[in-house]
Amino acid sequence: MFDAIASFVNSILAIIDPFCGPAGLFRWLLNDTILGCGADGWGDEVGSGVLVTVSLAVATLPLGLALGFFIALAKQSSEPSLKLAANIYTTIFRGLPELLTLFLVYFGGQIGIQALVKLFGGEGTVEISSFLAGMIALGVVFSSYASEVFLSAFRAIPDGQYEGGYAVGLRKSQAMRLIILPQLIRIALPGLSNLWLILVKDTALVSVIGLSDIVRQTGIAARVSKEAFLFFGTACLLYLILAMVSSIGLSAIERWSTKGDTGR
């Protein structure tokens, strides 16, 4: 049953593939070139790299947003230990290069899990997938910057908004959900949009731990075909396309989020 479902999903993905599907870009425009699809070209590999890049960025985003939001709350806490822990967290992950954070998560995580396995009497080698390591590493870096965006947004909301909610009988959690969060998202959205674009570019780092993203796939193609400029130029173009599509989508979301303010 599961094999049948997987086969069905793969067939659907093959049909809607924007690169090598029936109406794919590489198939229609570059099919007779080295970037074409099939055994004679590298279009399938490059297209799969784009899918991995987008999947990693999309999977990392909710993790980074959730962590960033709670870290921002901790920074506003009246509990000194929470505030200190949040400040230490953001100082570390904003100060470390993203590549080093990735190495710490990928290699350090495997060492830590292996130690736990041995502690409980287990045997064998434990490996962390490159995708999971990339998601965690990029997520914590994203969250450290997102927390500052959320913190600035919290500070931009007047105290009267909180007091008004409490005055009409709302609990703290209700006031946060019904009054503060809608304003917080609208204020933070421009800063978060910039962080999303940075996240998409930072996914290129995962190629060094073996994940088959755009950079790794085009790098393999460049080494095999001896056409480095062509394939790395293609990688540049693909990242620019992702950035342009993201900018269009984010601009639409920002317009939608502020349309209620028109005429005020």
C-alpha positions as CSV (number, residue, x, y, z in Angstrom):
1,M,0.0,0.0,0.0
2,F,2.7,2.4,1.0
3,D,4.7,1.6,-2.2
4,A,1.6,2.3,-4.3
5,I,1.1,5.7,-2.5
6,A,4.8,6.6,-3.0
7,S,4.6,5.6,-6.7
8,F,1.5,7.7,-7.1
9,V,3.1,10.7,-5.4
10,N,6.3,10.4,-7.5
11,S,4.2,10.3,-10.7
12,I,2.4,13.4,-9.7
13,L,5.7,15.2,-8.9
14,A,7.1,14.1,-12.3
15,I,4.1,15.7,-14.1
16,I,4.3,19.0,-12.2
17,D,8.1,19.2,-12.2
18,P,8.9,22.8,-13.3
19,F,12.3,21.7,-14.7
20,C,11.9,18.3,-16.3
21,G,8.2,17.7,-16.3
22,P,6.1,17.7,-19.5
23,A,6.1,21.5,-19.5
24,G,9.4,21.9,-17.6
25,L,11.8,24.8,-18.3
26,F,14.8,22.6,-19.0
27,R,12.8,20.2,-21.2
28,W,11.4,22.9,-23.4
29,L,14.2,25.4,-23.6
30,L,17.4,23.4,-23.0
31,N,16.5,19.8,-23.9
32,D,19.3,19.5,-26.6
33,T,22.0,21.0,-24.3
34,I,24.0,19.8,-21.4
35,L,21.3,21.2,-19.1
36,G,18.6,19.1,-20.8
37,C,16.7,16.3,-19.1
38,G,17.4,12.6,-19.4
39,A,20.6,10.6,-19.5
40,D,22.5,13.1,-21.7
41,G,21.9,16.2,-19.6
42,W,22.1,17.4,-16.0
43,G,18.6,19.0,-15.8
44,D,17.1,16.3,-13.6
45,E,20.0,16.6,-11.1
46,V,19.9,20.4,-11.0
47,G,16.1,20.3,-10.7
48,S,16.2,17.9,-7.8
49,G,18.8,20.3,-6.1
50,V,16.3,23.1,-6.4
51,L,13.6,21.0,-4.7
52,V,16.0,20.1,-1.9
53,T,16.9,23.8,-1.4
54,V,13.3,24.9,-1.3
55,S,12.3,22.0,1.0
56,L,15.1,22.8,3.4
57,A,14.2,26.5,3.6
58,V,10.5,25.8,4.0
59,A,11.1,23.2,6.7
60,T,13.5,25.5,8.6
61,L,11.2,28.5,8.6
62,P,8.5,27.4,11.2
63,L,11.3,26.1,13.5
64,G,13.1,29.4,13.3
65,L,10.0,31.5,13.7
66,A,8.7,29.5,16.7
67,L,12.1,29.6,18.5
68,G,12.6,33.3,17.7
69,F,9.2,34.1,19.1
70,F,9.7,32.3,22.4
71,I,13.2,33.7,22.7
72,A,11.8,37.2,22.3
73,L,9.3,36.5,25.0
74,A,12.1,35.3,27.3
75,K,14.0,38.5,26.6
76,Q,11.0,40.4,27.9
77,S,10.5,38.2,30.9
78,S,10.8,39.5,34.4
79,E,12.7,36.4,35.3
80,P,16.4,37.2,35.2
81,S,17.5,33.7,34.4
82,L,15.2,33.5,31.4
83,K,16.4,36.8,30.1
84,L,20.0,35.9,30.6
85,A,19.6,32.5,28.9
86,A,17.9,34.2,25.9
87,N,20.6,36.8,25.6
88,I,23.4,34.2,25.8
89,Y,21.6,32.1,23.1
90,T,21.3,35.0,20.6
91,T,24.9,36.2,21.3
92,I,26.3,32.8,20.5
93,F,24.4,32.1,17.4
94,R,24.6,35.6,16.0
95,G,28.3,35.6,16.7
96,L,29.2,32.2,15.2
97,P,29.6,31.8,11.5
98,E,26.7,29.8,10.1
99,L,29.1,27.2,8.6
100,L,30.6,26.5,12.1
101,T,27.2,26.2,13.6
102,L,26.4,23.7,10.9
103,F,29.5,21.7,11.7
104,L,28.8,21.7,15.4
105,V,25.2,20.4,14.9
106,Y,26.2,17.8,12.3
107,F,29.3,16.4,13.8
108,G,28.7,17.3,17.5
109,G,25.1,16.0,17.3
110,Q,26.3,12.6,16.1
111,I,28.9,12.4,18.9
112,G,26.3,13.3,21.5
113,I,23.7,10.8,20.3
114,Q,26.4,8.1,20.0
115,A,27.4,8.8,23.6
116,L,23.8,8.5,24.8
117,V,23.4,5.2,22.9
118,K,26.5,3.7,24.6
119,L,25.3,5.1,27.9
120,F,22.2,3.0,27.7
121,G,24.0,-0.1,26.4
122,G,23.3,0.3,22.8
123,E,25.7,-0.6,19.9
124,G,26.3,0.5,16.4
125,T,26.9,3.8,14.7
126,V,24.3,6.6,14.7
127,E,24.3,9.2,11.9
128,I,22.3,12.4,11.6
129,S,20.8,13.1,8.2
130,S,22.3,16.1,6.4
131,F,18.8,17.5,5.9
132,L,18.0,17.3,9.6
133,A,21.3,18.8,10.6
134,G,20.9,21.6,8.1
135,M,17.4,22.3,9.3
136,I,18.4,22.5,13.0
137,A,21.6,24.6,12.4
138,L,19.9,27.1,10.1
139,G,16.9,27.1,12.4
140,V,18.8,28.2,15.4
141,V,20.7,30.9,13.5
142,F,17.4,32.1,11.9
143,S,15.8,32.2,15.4
144,S,18.5,34.2,16.9
145,Y,18.0,37.0,14.4
146,A,14.2,36.6,14.3
147,S,14.1,37.1,18.1
148,E,15.5,40.6,17.6
149,V,12.9,41.4,15.0
150,F,10.1,40.1,17.2
151,L,11.5,42.0,20.2
152,S,11.5,45.2,18.3
153,A,8.0,44.6,17.2
154,F,6.9,43.9,20.8
155,R,8.4,47.2,21.9
156,A,6.6,49.0,19.1
157,I,3.2,48.0,20.4
158,P,2.0,50.5,23.0
159,D,1.3,49.3,26.6
160,G,-2.2,50.6,26.2
161,Q,-3.0,47.7,23.8
162,Y,-2.3,45.2,26.6
163,E,-4.1,47.3,29.2
164,G,-7.1,47.6,26.9
165,G,-7.4,43.9,26.5
166,Y,-7.1,43.3,30.3
167,A,-9.7,46.0,30.9
168,V,-12.4,44.2,28.8
169,G,-11.7,41.0,30.8
170,L,-9.3,39.1,28.5
171,R,-6.8,36.9,30.1
172,K,-3.1,37.4,29.3
173,S,-3.0,34.5,26.7
174,Q,-6.2,35.8,25.1
175,A,-4.9,39.4,24.9
176,M,-1.7,38.0,23.3
177,R,-3.6,35.9,20.7
178,L,-6.4,38.4,19.8
179,I,-4.8,41.8,20.2
180,I,-1.0,41.6,20.3
181,L,-0.2,38.8,17.8
182,P,-2.0,40.4,14.8
183,Q,-0.1,43.7,15.3
184,L,3.1,41.9,16.0
185,I,3.1,40.0,12.8
186,R,2.3,43.1,10.7
187,I,5.1,45.1,12.3
188,A,7.6,42.2,12.1
189,L,6.8,41.1,8.6
190,P,9.3,43.3,6.7
191,G,12.2,42.2,8.9
192,L,11.2,38.6,8.7
193,S,10.9,38.8,4.9
194,N,14.6,39.9,4.8
195,L,15.5,37.0,7.0
196,W,13.7,34.5,4.7
197,L,15.8,35.7,1.8
198,I,18.9,35.3,3.8
199,L,17.8,31.8,4.8
200,V,17.3,30.7,1.2
201,K,20.9,31.8,0.4
202,D,22.2,30.1,3.6
203,T,20.9,26.8,2.5
204,A,23.9,26.6,0.1
205,L,26.0,25.8,3.1
206,V,24.5,22.4,3.5
207,S,26.3,21.2,0.4
208,V,29.5,20.8,2.5
209,I,27.9,18.0,4.6
210,G,26.6,16.1,1.6
211,L,23.1,17.3,1.0
212,S,22.2,17.4,-2.7
213,D,21.1,21.0,-3.0
214,I,21.6,23.4,-5.9
215,V,25.3,24.1,-5.1
216,R,26.2,20.4,-4.6
217,Q,24.4,19.3,-7.8
218,T,25.8,22.0,-10.0
219,G,29.2,21.5,-8.4
220,I,29.2,17.8,-9.4
221,A,28.0,18.6,-12.9
222,A,30.7,21.2,-13.2
223,R,33.5,18.8,-12.2
224,V,32.2,16.0,-14.5
225,S,31.5,18.1,-17.5
226,K,34.3,20.6,-17.1
227,E,31.8,23.4,-17.6
228,A,32.2,25.2,-14.3
229,F,31.1,28.7,-15.5
230,L,28.0,27.3,-17.1
231,F,26.8,25.3,-14.1
232,F,27.8,27.8,-11.4
233,G,26.2,30.5,-13.5
234,T,23.0,28.4,-13.6
235,A,23.2,28.1,-9.8
236,C,23.4,31.9,-9.5
237,L,20.4,32.3,-11.8
238,L,18.3,29.7,-9.9
239,Y,19.0,31.5,-6.6
240,L,18.1,34.8,-8.2
241,I,14.8,33.3,-9.4
242,L,14.0,32.0,-6.0
243,A,14.8,35.4,-4.5
244,M,12.5,37.2,-7.1
245,V,9.7,34.7,-6.6
246,S,10.0,35.1,-2.8
247,S,10.1,38.9,-3.0
248,I,6.9,38.9,-5.1
249,G,5.1,36.6,-2.7
250,L,6.3,38.5,0.4
251,S,5.2,41.8,-1.1
252,A,1.8,40.4,-1.7
253,I,1.6,39.1,1.9
254,E,2.7,42.5,3.2
255,R,0.0,44.3,1.1
256,W,-2.6,41.9,2.4
257,S,-1.5,42.4,6.0
258,T,-1.7,46.2,5.8
259,K,-4.9,46.5,3.7
260,G,-7.0,47.0,6.8
261,D,-4.9,50.1,7.7
262,T,-5.8,51.8,4.4
263,G,-7.7,55.0,5.0
264,R,-6.9,55.2,8.7
